[in-house]
Each structure stands twice: as structure tokens, then as C-alpha cells.
């Protein structure tokens, strides 16, 4: 092997080893401090907030909040694949932490703003773990990829104010910072709003996914900081959403892995007709099918993470298009795969899997959330066709 390839292989081995250490650290913290059942009981009457205790521990001990943020801003400067490994672990445990909102959505969009000083200041605060952030971009379920907006922003004496309403805001109650899109005279603008600013009202929504709080946020002439406007804002939002889709896909892979592990363990223990059910051919075939779906999803998520890494390193139209296609492939494959895995897991567990006390229904709920949020599989396939230049099919 040439020396250059040897050096590359050695570097790759080191990166993989460090990534596994990161994964192990996250899993250890969750095992010590994360209790999704305890969190559900403690928030039984509201389900408004995230597990901020676990989040602070992950942010302080592991540094997950600043994973994608450069070292000069206090972050880790890690690769998207490293962040994806963390998302797999939190997805595996269904940890109710504001990781997706802060790292998946807010950080990804802010990183797309380039060298804007306001964005860099916010990224530094996120990396410190001192704020929880989210993005309020959507007003209807339509337009997941570059959401249209009826929210408006006006400038008076050099100060911006935002008026409007947004829905489907992940971790709305826990967020200290909200990124908001709004129409301006110069095009769509991206703004930063403090959650405790004047005119902000948050209303929690009933969510099928019990461990992922969603809210609606209203803004009434709310003070805001302009981060980007026009094409720059559109590029930051669309690219950031594709990174978020990529990390959501990784989360679904982690949850799917947990479902498979639990189903295999149960099949080795549960006895019916004097035999462990794992010895029945139907169960064997089901678990093999689940494994195949999971591995295809993992491959798609890995490819999207590589594309996201290239876009973050060099955000130009070429890398943006490549990321958009890879992210949509990942989302369509991973969402379909996890939905199938969650359903088959319920079938393997049988009656006990349908009870409130068992975790299977929580994973099924997450699968349904993953299937719908940020675009369905069909919507992503249509996007892939459009971005690939495929014309309408004529019969």
C-alpha cells in the first residue's frame, strides 16, 4: 500500500476510534442520568419541557452542544459523522433532550450564515452550553424544505421587529433562543429572537411523540436580530434543514437499532409451545428483514452525513445540491425503514408490546414522528427527482 494510503487508513482508524469513544461517553451519561420513564412521570401533566438536567450533563461532560461548532468559537470542530453518532445514541434511548433543536436545527442554520458576527456570537453561546436554541420556520405542514412564510419583519430606526406565528417548533418551551424566518422588503430574512422577549407567546401542542415536545410560537412586534436576508438567508435555512434531516435520519437509525436489539433479546427469552419464539422460522425471517432494513438505512444516513460535511466545509451551490439529494435519500430510506422496524417489533413482542408499561409504543410514536416531520418519504422522493432533473413521467 502506498504511504499516502497508509497514512489515510491510519487517520481513518483514529477517527473511528475517537467516534466510538464519543458514542460510549454519551451512552454512559444517558445510562447514569437518563430515565425516559421517570421523565414521563414527572411531566405527566404538562409534557412541555425537555430533560434539561440530562442535557446540561451531556453538554458539560461530553460537549455535545458544540460538536459542529469550530474550535475558535469554543466548539469541538467535529465532523457531521461524529454528531450523527451522538444522535444515534440519544435516538436509541429516546432521550428527551434538546439536542435535535439546538444542534440539528439551530446550530446547522447558524453555521450556514458564514462569517456573520451575530451568528458567530450565538454559536459561541450554544457551544458553551449556556443556551438552548431552536428554529421556528414552519407555519403549515407544507413547504418543509424552504418553508414559505407569512410572518413579517419591519425595521424602525435600525431595529427589527417580527410579527407572526410559527408551528411545529421542537422544544419550544425549553428554548432560550429561537431562529425565525420572516418576510422583509429585501426578501426572506432570518432572525434571532430571545424567547423571553416582549411579544413572544408559546403554546404547547399535543404531539404523538411523547418525548419530543412541540409548540406554537407567536410574535407580536417582537424585537429581533437580523442574521441574514435574501439569498443568504435562503441558503442558510435550506442547507441547515438538510443537515437537520441528516441528523434526524441518524436518530431514527439509533432508535431502530434499539428496537432490533430488544426484539432479539425477547425472542431468545419468550417461550411458547415449549420453545423459545426465536426458534420459529417466522420470527427468524422477521428479524432478518428488520436487520436488512436497518443496515440499508444506516448506509443512507452515513452517505448523507458525508455530504453534509462537505457542505459545511464548502457551502456552495454544488455541495448544497449534493447534500439536498443525499439528505432526501436518507430521510426517505430511514423513515420508511424505522416505521417498518417499529411495526415488526410490536409484532414480535405481541400483546405486551401494546401496553403502556412497555417502551415499544414510544418507539412506534417516534417512528411516526420521523415519518412525517421535515417531509414524508414521498415528498423527499419527489424532491430527489426534481433536483436530479428528472422530468414528469408520461404514460
Backbone torsions as a table, in degrees:
resi	resn	phi	psi	omega
1	UNK	NA	132.5	177.5
2	UNK	-58.2	151.8	-177.2
3	UNK	-58.1	-37.8	-179.0
4	UNK	-64.0	-41.3	178.8
5	UNK	-68.7	-35.3	177.0
6	UNK	-62.8	-43.3	179.4
7	UNK	-64.1	-40.1	178.9
8	UNK	-65.4	-42.3	179.3
9	UNK	-63.4	-40.4	178.9
10	UNK	-64.8	-42.6	179.1
11	UNK	-63.2	-40.4	179.4
12	UNK	-63.3	-40.9	178.9
13	UNK	-62.9	-40.8	178.8
14	UNK	-64.0	-43.3	-179.3
15	UNK	-63.3	-42.0	179.7
16	UNK	-65.2	-40.7	179.4
17	UNK	-63.3	-42.9	179.2
18	UNK	-65.7	-37.2	179.7
19	UNK	-65.5	-39.2	178.2
20	UNK	-68.8	-33.5	175.2
21	UNK	-65.3	-40.5	176.5
22	UNK	-62.2	-45.3	178.5
23	UNK	-59.5	-43.8	-179.2
24	UNK	-64.8	-38.5	179.9
25	UNK	-65.1	-43.0	179.0
26	UNK	-64.3	-43.4	-179.7
27	UNK	-63.2	-37.3	179.8
28	UNK	-66.7	-43.2	179.6
29	UNK	-63.5	-43.3	-179.9
30	UNK	-63.6	-39.5	179.5
31	UNK	-63.9	-34.5	-177.4
32	UNK	-83.2	-35.1	-171.1
33	UNK	-121.4	-14.8	-175.7
34	UNK	-94.8	124.9	179.1
35	UNK	-141.1	92.2	-174.1
36	UNK	-64.4	-33.6	178.6
37	UNK	-67.8	-42.3	177.4
38	UNK	-63.6	-38.0	178.1
39	UNK	-65.4	-40.8	179.2
40	UNK	-62.4	-40.3	178.9
41	UNK	-67.5	-39.4	-176.9
42	UNK	-71.9	-23.5	-179.6
43	UNK	-113.6	25.5	-174.4
44	UNK	-59.3	-30.2	-176.2
45	UNK	-91.1	-17.3	-175.6
46	UNK	-123.7	-49.5	-174.9
47	UNK	53.7	32.1	-176.0
48	UNK	-89.7	-32.6	-168.2
49	UNK	-108.4	167.8	175.3
50	UNK	-95.9	174.0	175.9
51	UNK	-83.0	85.9	-175.0
52	UNK	-72.9	-24.3	175.9
53	UNK	-64.5	-48.1	177.3
54	UNK	-64.5	-39.1	-179.8
55	UNK	-61.9	-44.9	179.6
56	UNK	-61.8	-38.2	178.9
57	UNK	-65.7	-44.3	178.2
58	UNK	-63.8	-38.3	-179.0
59	UNK	-70.8	-40.1	-175.4
60	UNK	-81.5	-43.2	-175.5
61	UNK	-83.9	-33.8	-175.0
62	UNK	-111.2	-24.6	-179.9
63	UNK	78.1	31.3	-174.6
64	UNK	-67.5	-27.0	-176.6
65	UNK	-64.6	-32.8	-176.8
66	UNK	-106.1	22.7	-175.2
67	UNK	-55.4	-49.0	-174.6
68	UNK	-88.0	-4.7	-175.8
69	UNK	-88.7	140.3	-175.6
70	UNK	-63.7	157.4	-176.5
71	UNK	-65.6	-31.2	-179.1
72	UNK	-68.6	-14.7	176.0
73	UNK	-104.1	9.9	177.6
74	UNK	93.9	4.1	-179.5
75	UNK	-91.4	-171.2	-178.4
76	UNK	-93.8	-17.9	-177.2
77	UNK	61.8	31.4	-177.1
78	UNK	-78.5	168.0	177.4
79	UNK	-83.7	161.8	178.0
80	UNK	-61.5	-34.1	178.7
81	UNK	-62.2	-32.9	176.4
82	UNK	-67.6	-44.9	177.1
83	UNK	-61.9	-38.8	179.3
84	UNK	-61.6	-36.9	178.0
85	UNK	-63.4	-39.4	177.3
86	UNK	-65.4	-42.9	179.0
87	UNK	-63.6	-35.3	176.3
88	UNK	-60.7	-42.6	-177.8
89	UNK	-69.6	-42.5	177.6
90	UNK	-69.1	-31.4	175.1
91	UNK	-69.0	-38.4	178.3
92	UNK	-59.3	-41.3	-176.8
93	UNK	-93.1	-3.5	-174.1
94	UNK	52.8	41.6	-177.2
95	UNK	-64.9	124.6	-178.0
96	UNK	-83.4	59.1	-179.6
97	UNK	-111.1	154.1	-178.3
98	UNK	-80.3	44.5	179.5
99	UNK	-72.6	-46.8	-177.8
100	UNK	-64.4	-42.2	-178.8
101	UNK	-68.0	-42.8	-174.0
102	UNK	-80.3	-48.5	-176.9
103	UNK	-90.6	-47.4	-176.6
104	UNK	-66.5	-45.7	-175.9
105	UNK	-95.3	-67.5	-170.4
106	UNK	-63.0	-52.2	-178.6
107	UNK	-60.9	-41.9	-178.4
108	UNK	-61.8	-42.3	179.2
109	UNK	-68.6	-43.1	179.3
110	UNK	-63.4	-37.6	177.6
111	UNK	-63.6	-29.0	177.6
112	UNK	-74.1	-9.9	179.3
113	UNK	-82.0	-0.9	176.3
114	UNK	69.2	-131.9	-173.4
115	UNK	-92.2	12.4	179.8
116	UNK	-56.1	122.5	-175.3
117	UNK	-60.4	-34.9	179.7
118	UNK	-64.5	-40.0	178.8
119	UNK	-67.6	-41.2	179.9
120	UNK	-63.4	-38.1	178.1
121	UNK	-63.6	-41.9	179.3
122	UNK	-68.8	-37.7	177.8
123	UNK	-62.8	-37.6	178.2
124	UNK	-64.1	-40.0	178.4
125	UNK	-67.1	-39.1	177.6
126	UNK	-63.9	-44.5	-179.0
127	UNK	-60.8	-35.3	178.0
128	UNK	-67.8	-18.8	-176.1
129	UNK	80.4	13.4	-175.9
130	UNK	-85.0	-14.9	178.3
131	UNK	-135.9	150.5	169.2
132	UNK	-101.8	134.1	-176.5
133	UNK	-125.8	156.8	175.2
134	UNK	-149.6	178.6	179.5
135	UNK	-127.3	130.4	176.7
136	UNK	-111.4	94.7	-172.4
137	UNK	-117.2	-28.6	-168.5
138	UNK	-102.5	139.6	177.6
139	UNK	-114.9	-23.5	172.1
140	UNK	-138.9	173.9	178.6
141	UNK	-74.4	-9.4	179.6
142	UNK	-83.4	153.1	175.8
143	UNK	67.9	52.7	-178.8
144	UNK	-67.7	-31.0	-167.1
145	UNK	-83.3	-45.0	171.2
146	UNK	-137.6	82.3	-166.3
147	UNK	-61.3	131.4	172.4
148	UNK	-67.7	155.8	-176.8
149	UNK	-138.7	138.5	171.2
150	UNK	-104.5	-2.9	173.9
151	UNK	-67.6	140.3	-176.7
152	UNK	-119.4	154.9	176.1
153	UNK	-132.9	134.4	179.9
154	UNK	-125.9	147.8	-179.1
155	UNK	-111.6	128.4	177.4
156	UNK	-134.6	120.2	-179.9
157	UNK	54.9	39.2	176.7
158	UNK	79.2	5.1	179.5
159	UNK	-116.4	137.9	-177.5
160	UNK	-99.6	145.8	174.9
161	UNK	-135.8	140.4	-176.2
162	UNK	-113.6	138.3	177.2
163	UNK	-135.3	128.9	179.4
164	UNK	155.3	-168.0	-178.2
165	UNK	-142.3	143.5	179.0
166	UNK	-128.7	148.1	177.7
167	UNK	-121.1	176.6	176.3
168	UNK	57.6	38.5	-178.1
169	UNK	-90.0	113.1	-178.3
170	UNK	-71.5	133.8	178.6
171	UNK	56.1	40.6	-177.8
172	UNK	-61.1	-38.9	-176.7
173	UNK	-73.6	-28.9	-176.4
174	UNK	-86.4	-17.2	-170.3
175	UNK	-73.1	137.7	170.6
176	UNK	-93.1	-25.7	-177.2
177	UNK	-129.7	135.6	178.6
178	UNK	-125.4	125.0	172.9
179	UNK	-88.3	130.7	-172.1
180	UNK	-130.3	137.1	170.9
181	UNK	-97.8	140.8	-179.0
182	UNK	-153.4	151.5	179.7
183	UNK	-78.4	136.7	174.4
184	UNK	-128.9	174.3	178.0
185	UNK	-66.3	-19.5	179.2
186	UNK	-101.2	11.8	-178.2
187	UNK	113.4	-172.0	179.1
188	UNK	-67.6	132.5	178.2
189	UNK	-113.8	153.2	175.4
190	UNK	-110.0	126.2	-173.9
191	UNK	-126.1	153.9	172.6
192	UNK	-108.9	131.5	-177.8
193	UNK	-129.6	131.4	172.3
194	UNK	-72.7	135.7	-175.6
195	UNK	-66.0	-21.9	179.4
196	UNK	-99.9	15.7	179.7
197	UNK	-71.8	160.6	179.8
198	UNK	-61.6	136.6	176.2
199	UNK	88.5	0.6	179.1
200	UNK	-92.5	127.3	175.3
201	UNK	-130.5	130.7	-178.8
202	UNK	-114.5	131.2	177.7
203	UNK	-126.0	124.8	-178.2
204	UNK	-76.3	145.5	-179.5
205	UNK	-106.6	151.3	172.6
206	UNK	-73.4	122.0	-177.8
207	UNK	-116.2	137.5	176.2
208	UNK	-62.1	-36.5	177.2
209	UNK	-81.7	107.4	-173.1
210	UNK	-70.3	-17.6	-177.4
211	UNK	-110.8	19.1	173.5
212	UNK	-134.6	91.3	-177.2
213	UNK	-63.5	136.7	175.5
214	UNK	-121.7	147.7	179.2
215	UNK	-143.4	166.8	171.5
216	UNK	-112.7	136.3	-176.5
217	UNK	-122.7	130.4	177.8
218	UNK	-111.1	143.2	-180.0
219	UNK	-124.9	127.2	179.8
220	UNK	-123.7	96.9	-177.0
221	UNK	48.3	51.8	-174.8
222	UNK	-88.3	130.9	176.5
223	UNK	-58.3	135.9	-176.4
224	UNK	-144.0	157.2	177.4
225	UNK	-109.6	124.1	179.5
226	UNK	-74.4	127.9	178.5
227	UNK	-104.3	-39.3	-179.7
228	UNK	-162.6	158.9	-179.5
229	UNK	-146.1	153.5	177.9
230	UNK	69.4	-137.7	-177.2
231	UNK	-60.7	-36.3	-179.6
232	UNK	-63.7	-41.3	178.6
233	UNK	-67.6	-43.0	-180.0
234	UNK	-62.1	-41.5	179.5
235	UNK	-65.5	-41.6	-179.6
236	UNK	-65.3	-42.9	-177.8
237	UNK	-70.0	-47.8	-177.1
238	UNK	-66.3	-42.6	177.8
239	UNK	-66.7	-42.2	178.2
240	UNK	-62.3	-39.0	177.7
241	UNK	-65.3	-34.9	178.0
242	UNK	-68.5	-35.9	173.7
243	UNK	-64.9	-40.5	178.2
244	UNK	-62.5	-41.7	177.0
245	UNK	-60.9	-41.3	179.1
246	UNK	-61.6	-45.3	-179.0
247	UNK	-72.3	-32.4	173.6
248	UNK	-63.6	-38.6	177.3
249	UNK	-61.5	-42.3	177.7
250	UNK	-62.3	-39.1	177.6
251	UNK	-61.0	-41.6	179.4
252	UNK	-66.1	-35.3	176.7
253	UNK	-63.7	-43.8	178.7
254	UNK	-62.7	-41.5	178.1
255	UNK	-65.7	-38.6	177.9
256	UNK	-64.1	-38.4	177.6
257	UNK	-62.5	-41.1	178.3
258	UNK	-63.6	-41.5	177.9
259	UNK	-60.3	-44.8	179.4
260	UNK	-63.2	-45.3	-179.6
261	UNK	-60.2	-43.3	-179.5
262	UNK	-66.5	-40.3	-178.9
263	UNK	-66.5	-40.9	178.7
264	UNK	-64.6	-44.1	178.8
265	UNK	-60.7	-44.3	-179.5
266	UNK	-65.3	-40.3	-179.4
267	UNK	-64.2	-26.2	178.8
268	UNK	-82.5	-14.5	-175.5
269	UNK	-108.4	-37.6	-173.4
270	UNK	-72.3	129.9	-178.2
271	UNK	-111.9	129.4	174.1
272	UNK	-137.4	136.0	-179.4
273	UNK	55.3	39.7	176.8
274	UNK	65.5	19.2	177.9
275	UNK	-136.8	147.2	172.4
276	UNK	-68.2	135.7	-171.8
277	UNK	-65.7	-19.7	176.4
278	UNK	-66.3	-14.9	178.4
279	UNK	-84.0	-11.6	179.2
280	UNK	-77.5	137.3	-175.5
281	UNK	-60.7	-38.0	-178.8
282	UNK	-61.9	-40.8	178.5
283	UNK	-69.1	-41.0	178.2
284	UNK	-58.6	-48.0	-178.9
285	UNK	-62.9	-39.9	179.0
286	UNK	-61.3	-45.8	-177.9
287	UNK	-68.5	-34.6	175.6
288	UNK	-65.8	-42.5	177.3
289	UNK	-61.4	-40.3	177.9
290	UNK	-62.6	-43.1	178.8
291	UNK	-61.4	-43.0	179.5
292	UNK	-63.0	-43.4	177.9
293	UNK	-61.6	-41.4	-178.5
294	UNK	-64.8	-43.0	-178.1
295	UNK	-69.2	-35.2	175.2
296	UNK	-65.8	-40.1	177.6
297	UNK	-64.1	-41.5	-179.7
298	UNK	-62.6	-41.0	179.5
299	UNK	-63.8	-41.6	179.2
300	UNK	-65.9	-41.1	179.2
301	UNK	-65.4	-39.7	178.6
302	UNK	-63.5	-41.3	179.7
303	UNK	-65.0	-39.4	178.5
304	UNK	-66.4	-37.6	178.6
305	UNK	-63.1	-39.2	177.8
306	UNK	-64.8	-40.7	178.5
307	UNK	-67.2	-38.8	178.1
308	UNK	-64.4	-38.0	177.8
309	UNK	-61.2	-43.1	179.8
310	UNK	-65.1	-39.5	179.9
311	UNK	-66.4	-42.7	179.7
312	UNK	-65.0	-34.1	178.9
313	UNK	-75.9	-34.3	-176.5
314	UNK	-145.6	80.3	-175.1
315	UNK	-76.5	88.2	175.8
316	UNK	-125.7	172.2	-177.1
317	UNK	-56.1	-35.4	-178.7
318	UNK	-66.6	-49.6	-179.9
319	UNK	-69.4	-30.4	178.1
320	UNK	-65.7	-42.9	178.7
321	UNK	-66.5	-42.4	178.6
322	UNK	-61.5	-41.0	177.9
323	UNK	-65.8	-43.2	-179.0
324	UNK	-58.5	-43.5	-179.9
325	UNK	-67.3	-47.4	-178.2
326	UNK	-63.6	-40.0	179.7
327	UNK	-65.5	-41.0	179.6
328	UNK	-68.6	-37.6	174.9
329	UNK	-61.6	-45.8	-178.7
330	UNK	-61.3	-47.3	-177.6
331	UNK	-63.6	-44.4	-178.2
332	UNK	-65.3	-41.0	-179.0
333	UNK	-71.6	-48.6	-175.3
334	UNK	-68.3	-40.2	179.9
335	UNK	-65.0	-45.3	177.9
336	UNK	-63.3	-42.9	-177.7
337	UNK	-63.9	-45.9	-177.0
338	UNK	-69.5	-34.0	176.5
339	UNK	-61.7	-43.7	178.2
340	UNK	-63.9	-44.5	-178.5
341	UNK	-62.6	-43.9	-179.1
342	UNK	-63.5	-40.0	178.9
343	UNK	-66.0	-46.0	-178.0
344	UNK	-68.5	-31.5	175.6
345	UNK	-61.8	-42.7	176.3
346	UNK	-59.4	-39.9	-178.8
347	UNK	-66.8	-39.3	179.7
348	UNK	-65.5	-41.9	-179.9
349	UNK	-72.9	-24.6	179.8
350	UNK	69.4	-143.4	-173.4
351	UNK	-57.9	-38.6	-177.0
352	UNK	-65.3	-28.3	-179.5
353	UNK	-68.5	-17.0	-178.9
354	UNK	-94.7	1.8	-178.8
355	UNK	-86.3	156.1	178.7
356	UNK	-64.3	-33.7	-175.0
357	UNK	-71.0	-21.3	-179.5
358	UNK	-89.4	149.8	-176.5
359	UNK	-80.7	-8.2	-174.0
360	UNK	-57.4	-38.3	-177.8
361	UNK	-69.7	-27.3	177.2
362	UNK	-67.1	-38.2	177.9
363	UNK	-72.1	-35.4	175.8
364	UNK	-63.3	-40.6	177.5
365	UNK	-63.2	-41.9	177.8
366	UNK	-64.4	-37.2	177.9
367	UNK	-61.8	-41.9	179.0
368	UNK	-67.2	-39.3	175.4
369	UNK	-60.3	-47.6	-179.8
370	UNK	-63.9	-29.3	179.8
371	UNK	-70.3	-31.6	-172.8
372	UNK	-103.9	-36.5	-171.5
373	UNK	-73.0	138.1	-178.2
374	UNK	59.4	34.0	172.6
375	UNK	102.3	134.0	176.5
376	UNK	-76.8	169.3	179.3
377	UNK	-60.3	-40.7	179.2
378	UNK	-64.5	-40.3	178.0
379	UNK	-63.6	-39.2	178.9
380	UNK	-70.0	-35.8	177.6
381	UNK	-66.5	-38.5	175.4
382	UNK	-63.3	-37.7	178.2
383	UNK	-65.9	-41.6	177.7
384	UNK	-58.5	-45.2	-180.0
385	UNK	-62.7	-41.9	-178.8
386	UNK	-66.2	-46.1	-178.5
387	UNK	-69.4	-26.1	179.9
388	UNK	-84.7	-1.9	178.2
389	UNK	77.7	23.3	179.7
390	UNK	-83.3	129.4	179.5
391	UNK	-79.8	177.3	178.3
392	UNK	-65.0	140.9	177.1
393	UNK	-79.5	127.9	-179.5
394	UNK	-112.3	134.3	-178.7
395	UNK	-92.5	NA	NA
